[in-house]
Amino acid sequence: MKSRNLVLIVVVVFILILGGCGCNGYNRMVNLDEGVKNKWNNVQSDYQRRADLIPNLVSTVKGAANFEQTTLTKVIEARAKATSININADNLTPEKVQEFQQAQAQLGGALNKLLVVAEQYPQLQATQNFRDLQAQIEGTENRIKVSRNDFNLAIQDYNSVVRRFPNNIFAGMFGFHTKTGFTADAGSEKAPKVEF
């Protein structure tokens, strides 16, 4: 009888410990998941800020005589594509993050080309409005970089907890899966060739 009670007590204590670990792990994964969602929202907000600045920049540039229309068209098209991709923070699959990243990279490339071409127009460079917009876009690009880095750190913390034992058992039971952060754009490992 005593050994049966002892076994019952040990089993109850084991279940309580396991339940406590499970609750603690679950709550931690929820907190980290919410942190990832918050950082993703910050990334989207900074990209949206850049997208919001582009119409003003395009309008300012259009005022320059004989400005290259194809460059403006590419920027407008890239902006439309980049703003049409909306990824929910609950579903950050590698494919969706890659699609978002590619669209943003295309917009960034078109925007950079616009700014480079604009340098050929001294009357445009002389306007205060253009210089202000150029400075705002530069600041926004820095914000985007910081937001992406913060997002990647939140992903790293989240993935570390989800993959660690015994959390990985509870993560699978409660639907917590690893998430994908931002990676370098394709071809960025090659240094650009500079010729004078």
C-alpha positions in Angstrom: 0.0 0.0 0.0 2.8 2.4 0.9 4.7 1.7 -2.3 1.6 2.2 -4.3 1.0 5.6 -2.7 4.7 6.5 -3.2 4.4 5.6 -6.9 1.3 7.7 -7.2 2.9 10.7 -5.5 6.0 10.4 -7.8 3.7 10.2 -10.8 1.7 13.2 -9.7 4.9 15.2 -8.9 6.3 14.3 -12.4 3.1 15.4 -14.1 3.1 18.7 -12.2 6.7 19.4 -13.1 6.1 18.5 -16.7 3.0 20.6 -16.8 4.9 23.5 -15.2 7.7 23.2 -17.7 5.1 23.1 -20.5 3.2 26.2 -19.3 6.4 28.1 -18.8 7.7 27.1 -22.2 4.4 27.9 -23.9 4.2 31.3 -22.3 7.8 32.1 -23.3 7.1 31.0 -26.9 4.0 33.2 -27.0 6.0 36.2 -25.8 8.8 35.6 -28.3 6.2 35.1 -31.1 4.6 38.4 -30.2 8.1 40.0 -30.3 8.7 38.7 -33.8 5.3 40.0 -34.9 6.1 43.4 -33.4 9.5 43.5 -35.2 7.9 42.5 -38.5 5.4 45.3 -38.1 8.3 47.7 -37.6 9.9 46.4 -40.8 6.7 46.8 -42.8 6.2 50.3 -41.3 9.7 51.4 -42.4 9.2 50.0 -45.9 5.8 51.8 -46.0 7.5 55.0 -45.1 9.9 54.6 -48.0 6.9 53.8 -50.3 5.1 56.9 -49.0 8.1 59.2 -49.9 8.4 57.9 -53.4 5.4 59.8 -54.9 6.7 63.1 -53.6 10.1 62.3 -55.0 8.7 61.3 -58.4 6.6 64.5 -58.5 9.7 66.6 -57.7 11.8 64.8 -60.3 9.0 65.1 -63.0 9.5 68.9 -62.8 13.0 68.5 -64.3 13.0 69.2 -68.0 13.6 66.1 -70.2 13.9 63.7 -67.2 14.1 60.0 -68.2 10.5 58.8 -68.2 11.5 55.1 -68.3 13.3 55.5 -64.9 10.3 57.1 -63.4 8.0 54.4 -64.8 10.2 51.7 -63.3 10.2 53.3 -59.9 6.4 53.6 -60.0 5.9 50.0 -61.1 8.4 48.7 -58.5 6.6 50.7 -55.8 3.2 49.2 -56.9 4.6 45.7 -56.7 6.3 46.2 -53.4 3.2 47.7 -51.7 0.9 44.9 -53.1 2.7 42.2 -51.2 1.3 41.9 -47.7 2.6 39.2 -45.5 0.9 38.3 -42.2 3.3 38.0 -39.3 1.7 34.7 -38.4 2.7 33.1 -41.7 6.3 34.1 -42.2 7.3 31.2 -44.5 10.6 31.3 -46.3 8.9 31.7 -49.6 6.8 34.6 -48.6 9.7 36.4 -46.9 11.8 35.9 -50.0 9.0 37.3 -52.2 8.7 40.3 -50.0 12.4 40.8 -49.9 12.7 40.5 -53.7 10.0 43.1 -54.3 11.6 45.5 -51.8 15.1 44.9 -53.4 13.6 45.8 -56.9 12.1 49.0 -55.5 15.4 49.8 -53.8 17.3 49.3 -57.0 14.8 51.4 -59.0 15.0 54.1 -56.4 18.8 54.1 -56.4 18.8 54.3 -60.2 16.4 57.3 -60.0 18.7 59.1 -57.6 21.8 58.4 -59.7 20.1 59.6 -62.9 18.9 62.7 -61.0 22.5 63.7 -60.4 22.7 64.5 -64.1 20.2 67.3 -63.6 21.9 70.2 -61.8 18.7 72.3 -61.7 17.0 69.3 -59.8 19.9 68.9 -57.5 19.7 72.6 -56.6 16.1 72.4 -55.3 15.6 72.2 -51.6 12.6 69.9 -51.9 14.7 67.3 -53.8 17.5 67.5 -51.3 15.1 67.1 -48.4 13.4 64.1 -50.0 16.8 62.6 -50.8 17.8 63.0 -47.1 14.5 61.5 -45.9 14.9 58.5 -48.2 18.5 58.0 -47.0 17.3 58.1 -43.4 14.5 55.7 -44.1 16.9 53.2 -45.7 18.9 53.3 -42.5 15.7 52.7 -40.5 14.9 49.8 -42.7 18.3 48.3 -42.1 17.9 48.6 -38.3 14.4 47.2 -38.4 15.5 44.2 -40.4 18.4 43.6 -38.0 16.1 43.8 -35.0 13.6 41.4 -36.8 16.4 38.9 -37.4 17.4 39.1 -33.8 13.8 38.5 -32.7 13.6 35.5 -35.1 16.9 34.1 -33.7 15.6 34.3 -30.1 12.3 32.8 -31.1 13.8 29.9 -33.1 16.3 29.1 -30.3 13.5 28.6 -27.8 11.3 26.7 -30.2 14.1 24.3 -31.2 15.5 23.7 -27.6 14.5 20.6 -25.6 11.9 20.2 -24.0 10.3 23.3 -25.7 10.5 21.6 -29.1 8.0 19.0 -27.8 5.5 21.6 -26.7 6.2 23.8 -29.8 5.1 21.0 -32.1 2.0 20.3 -30.0 1.0 24.0 -29.9 1.9 24.9 -33.5 5.0 27.0 -32.9 7.3 26.5 -35.9 10.7 28.1 -36.8 10.5 31.3 -38.8 12.7 32.8 -41.5 14.4 36.1 -41.2 15.9 38.3 -43.9 19.0 37.1 -45.8 21.4 38.9 -48.1 20.1 39.6 -51.6 21.2 37.2 -54.3 24.6 38.3 -55.7 25.4 40.6 -52.8 28.3 38.3 -51.9 30.2 39.7 -55.0 31.9 43.0 -54.6 30.8 45.6 -57.2 33.3 46.3 -59.9 34.4 49.9 -59.9 36.1 51.3 -63.0 37.3 54.8 -63.6 
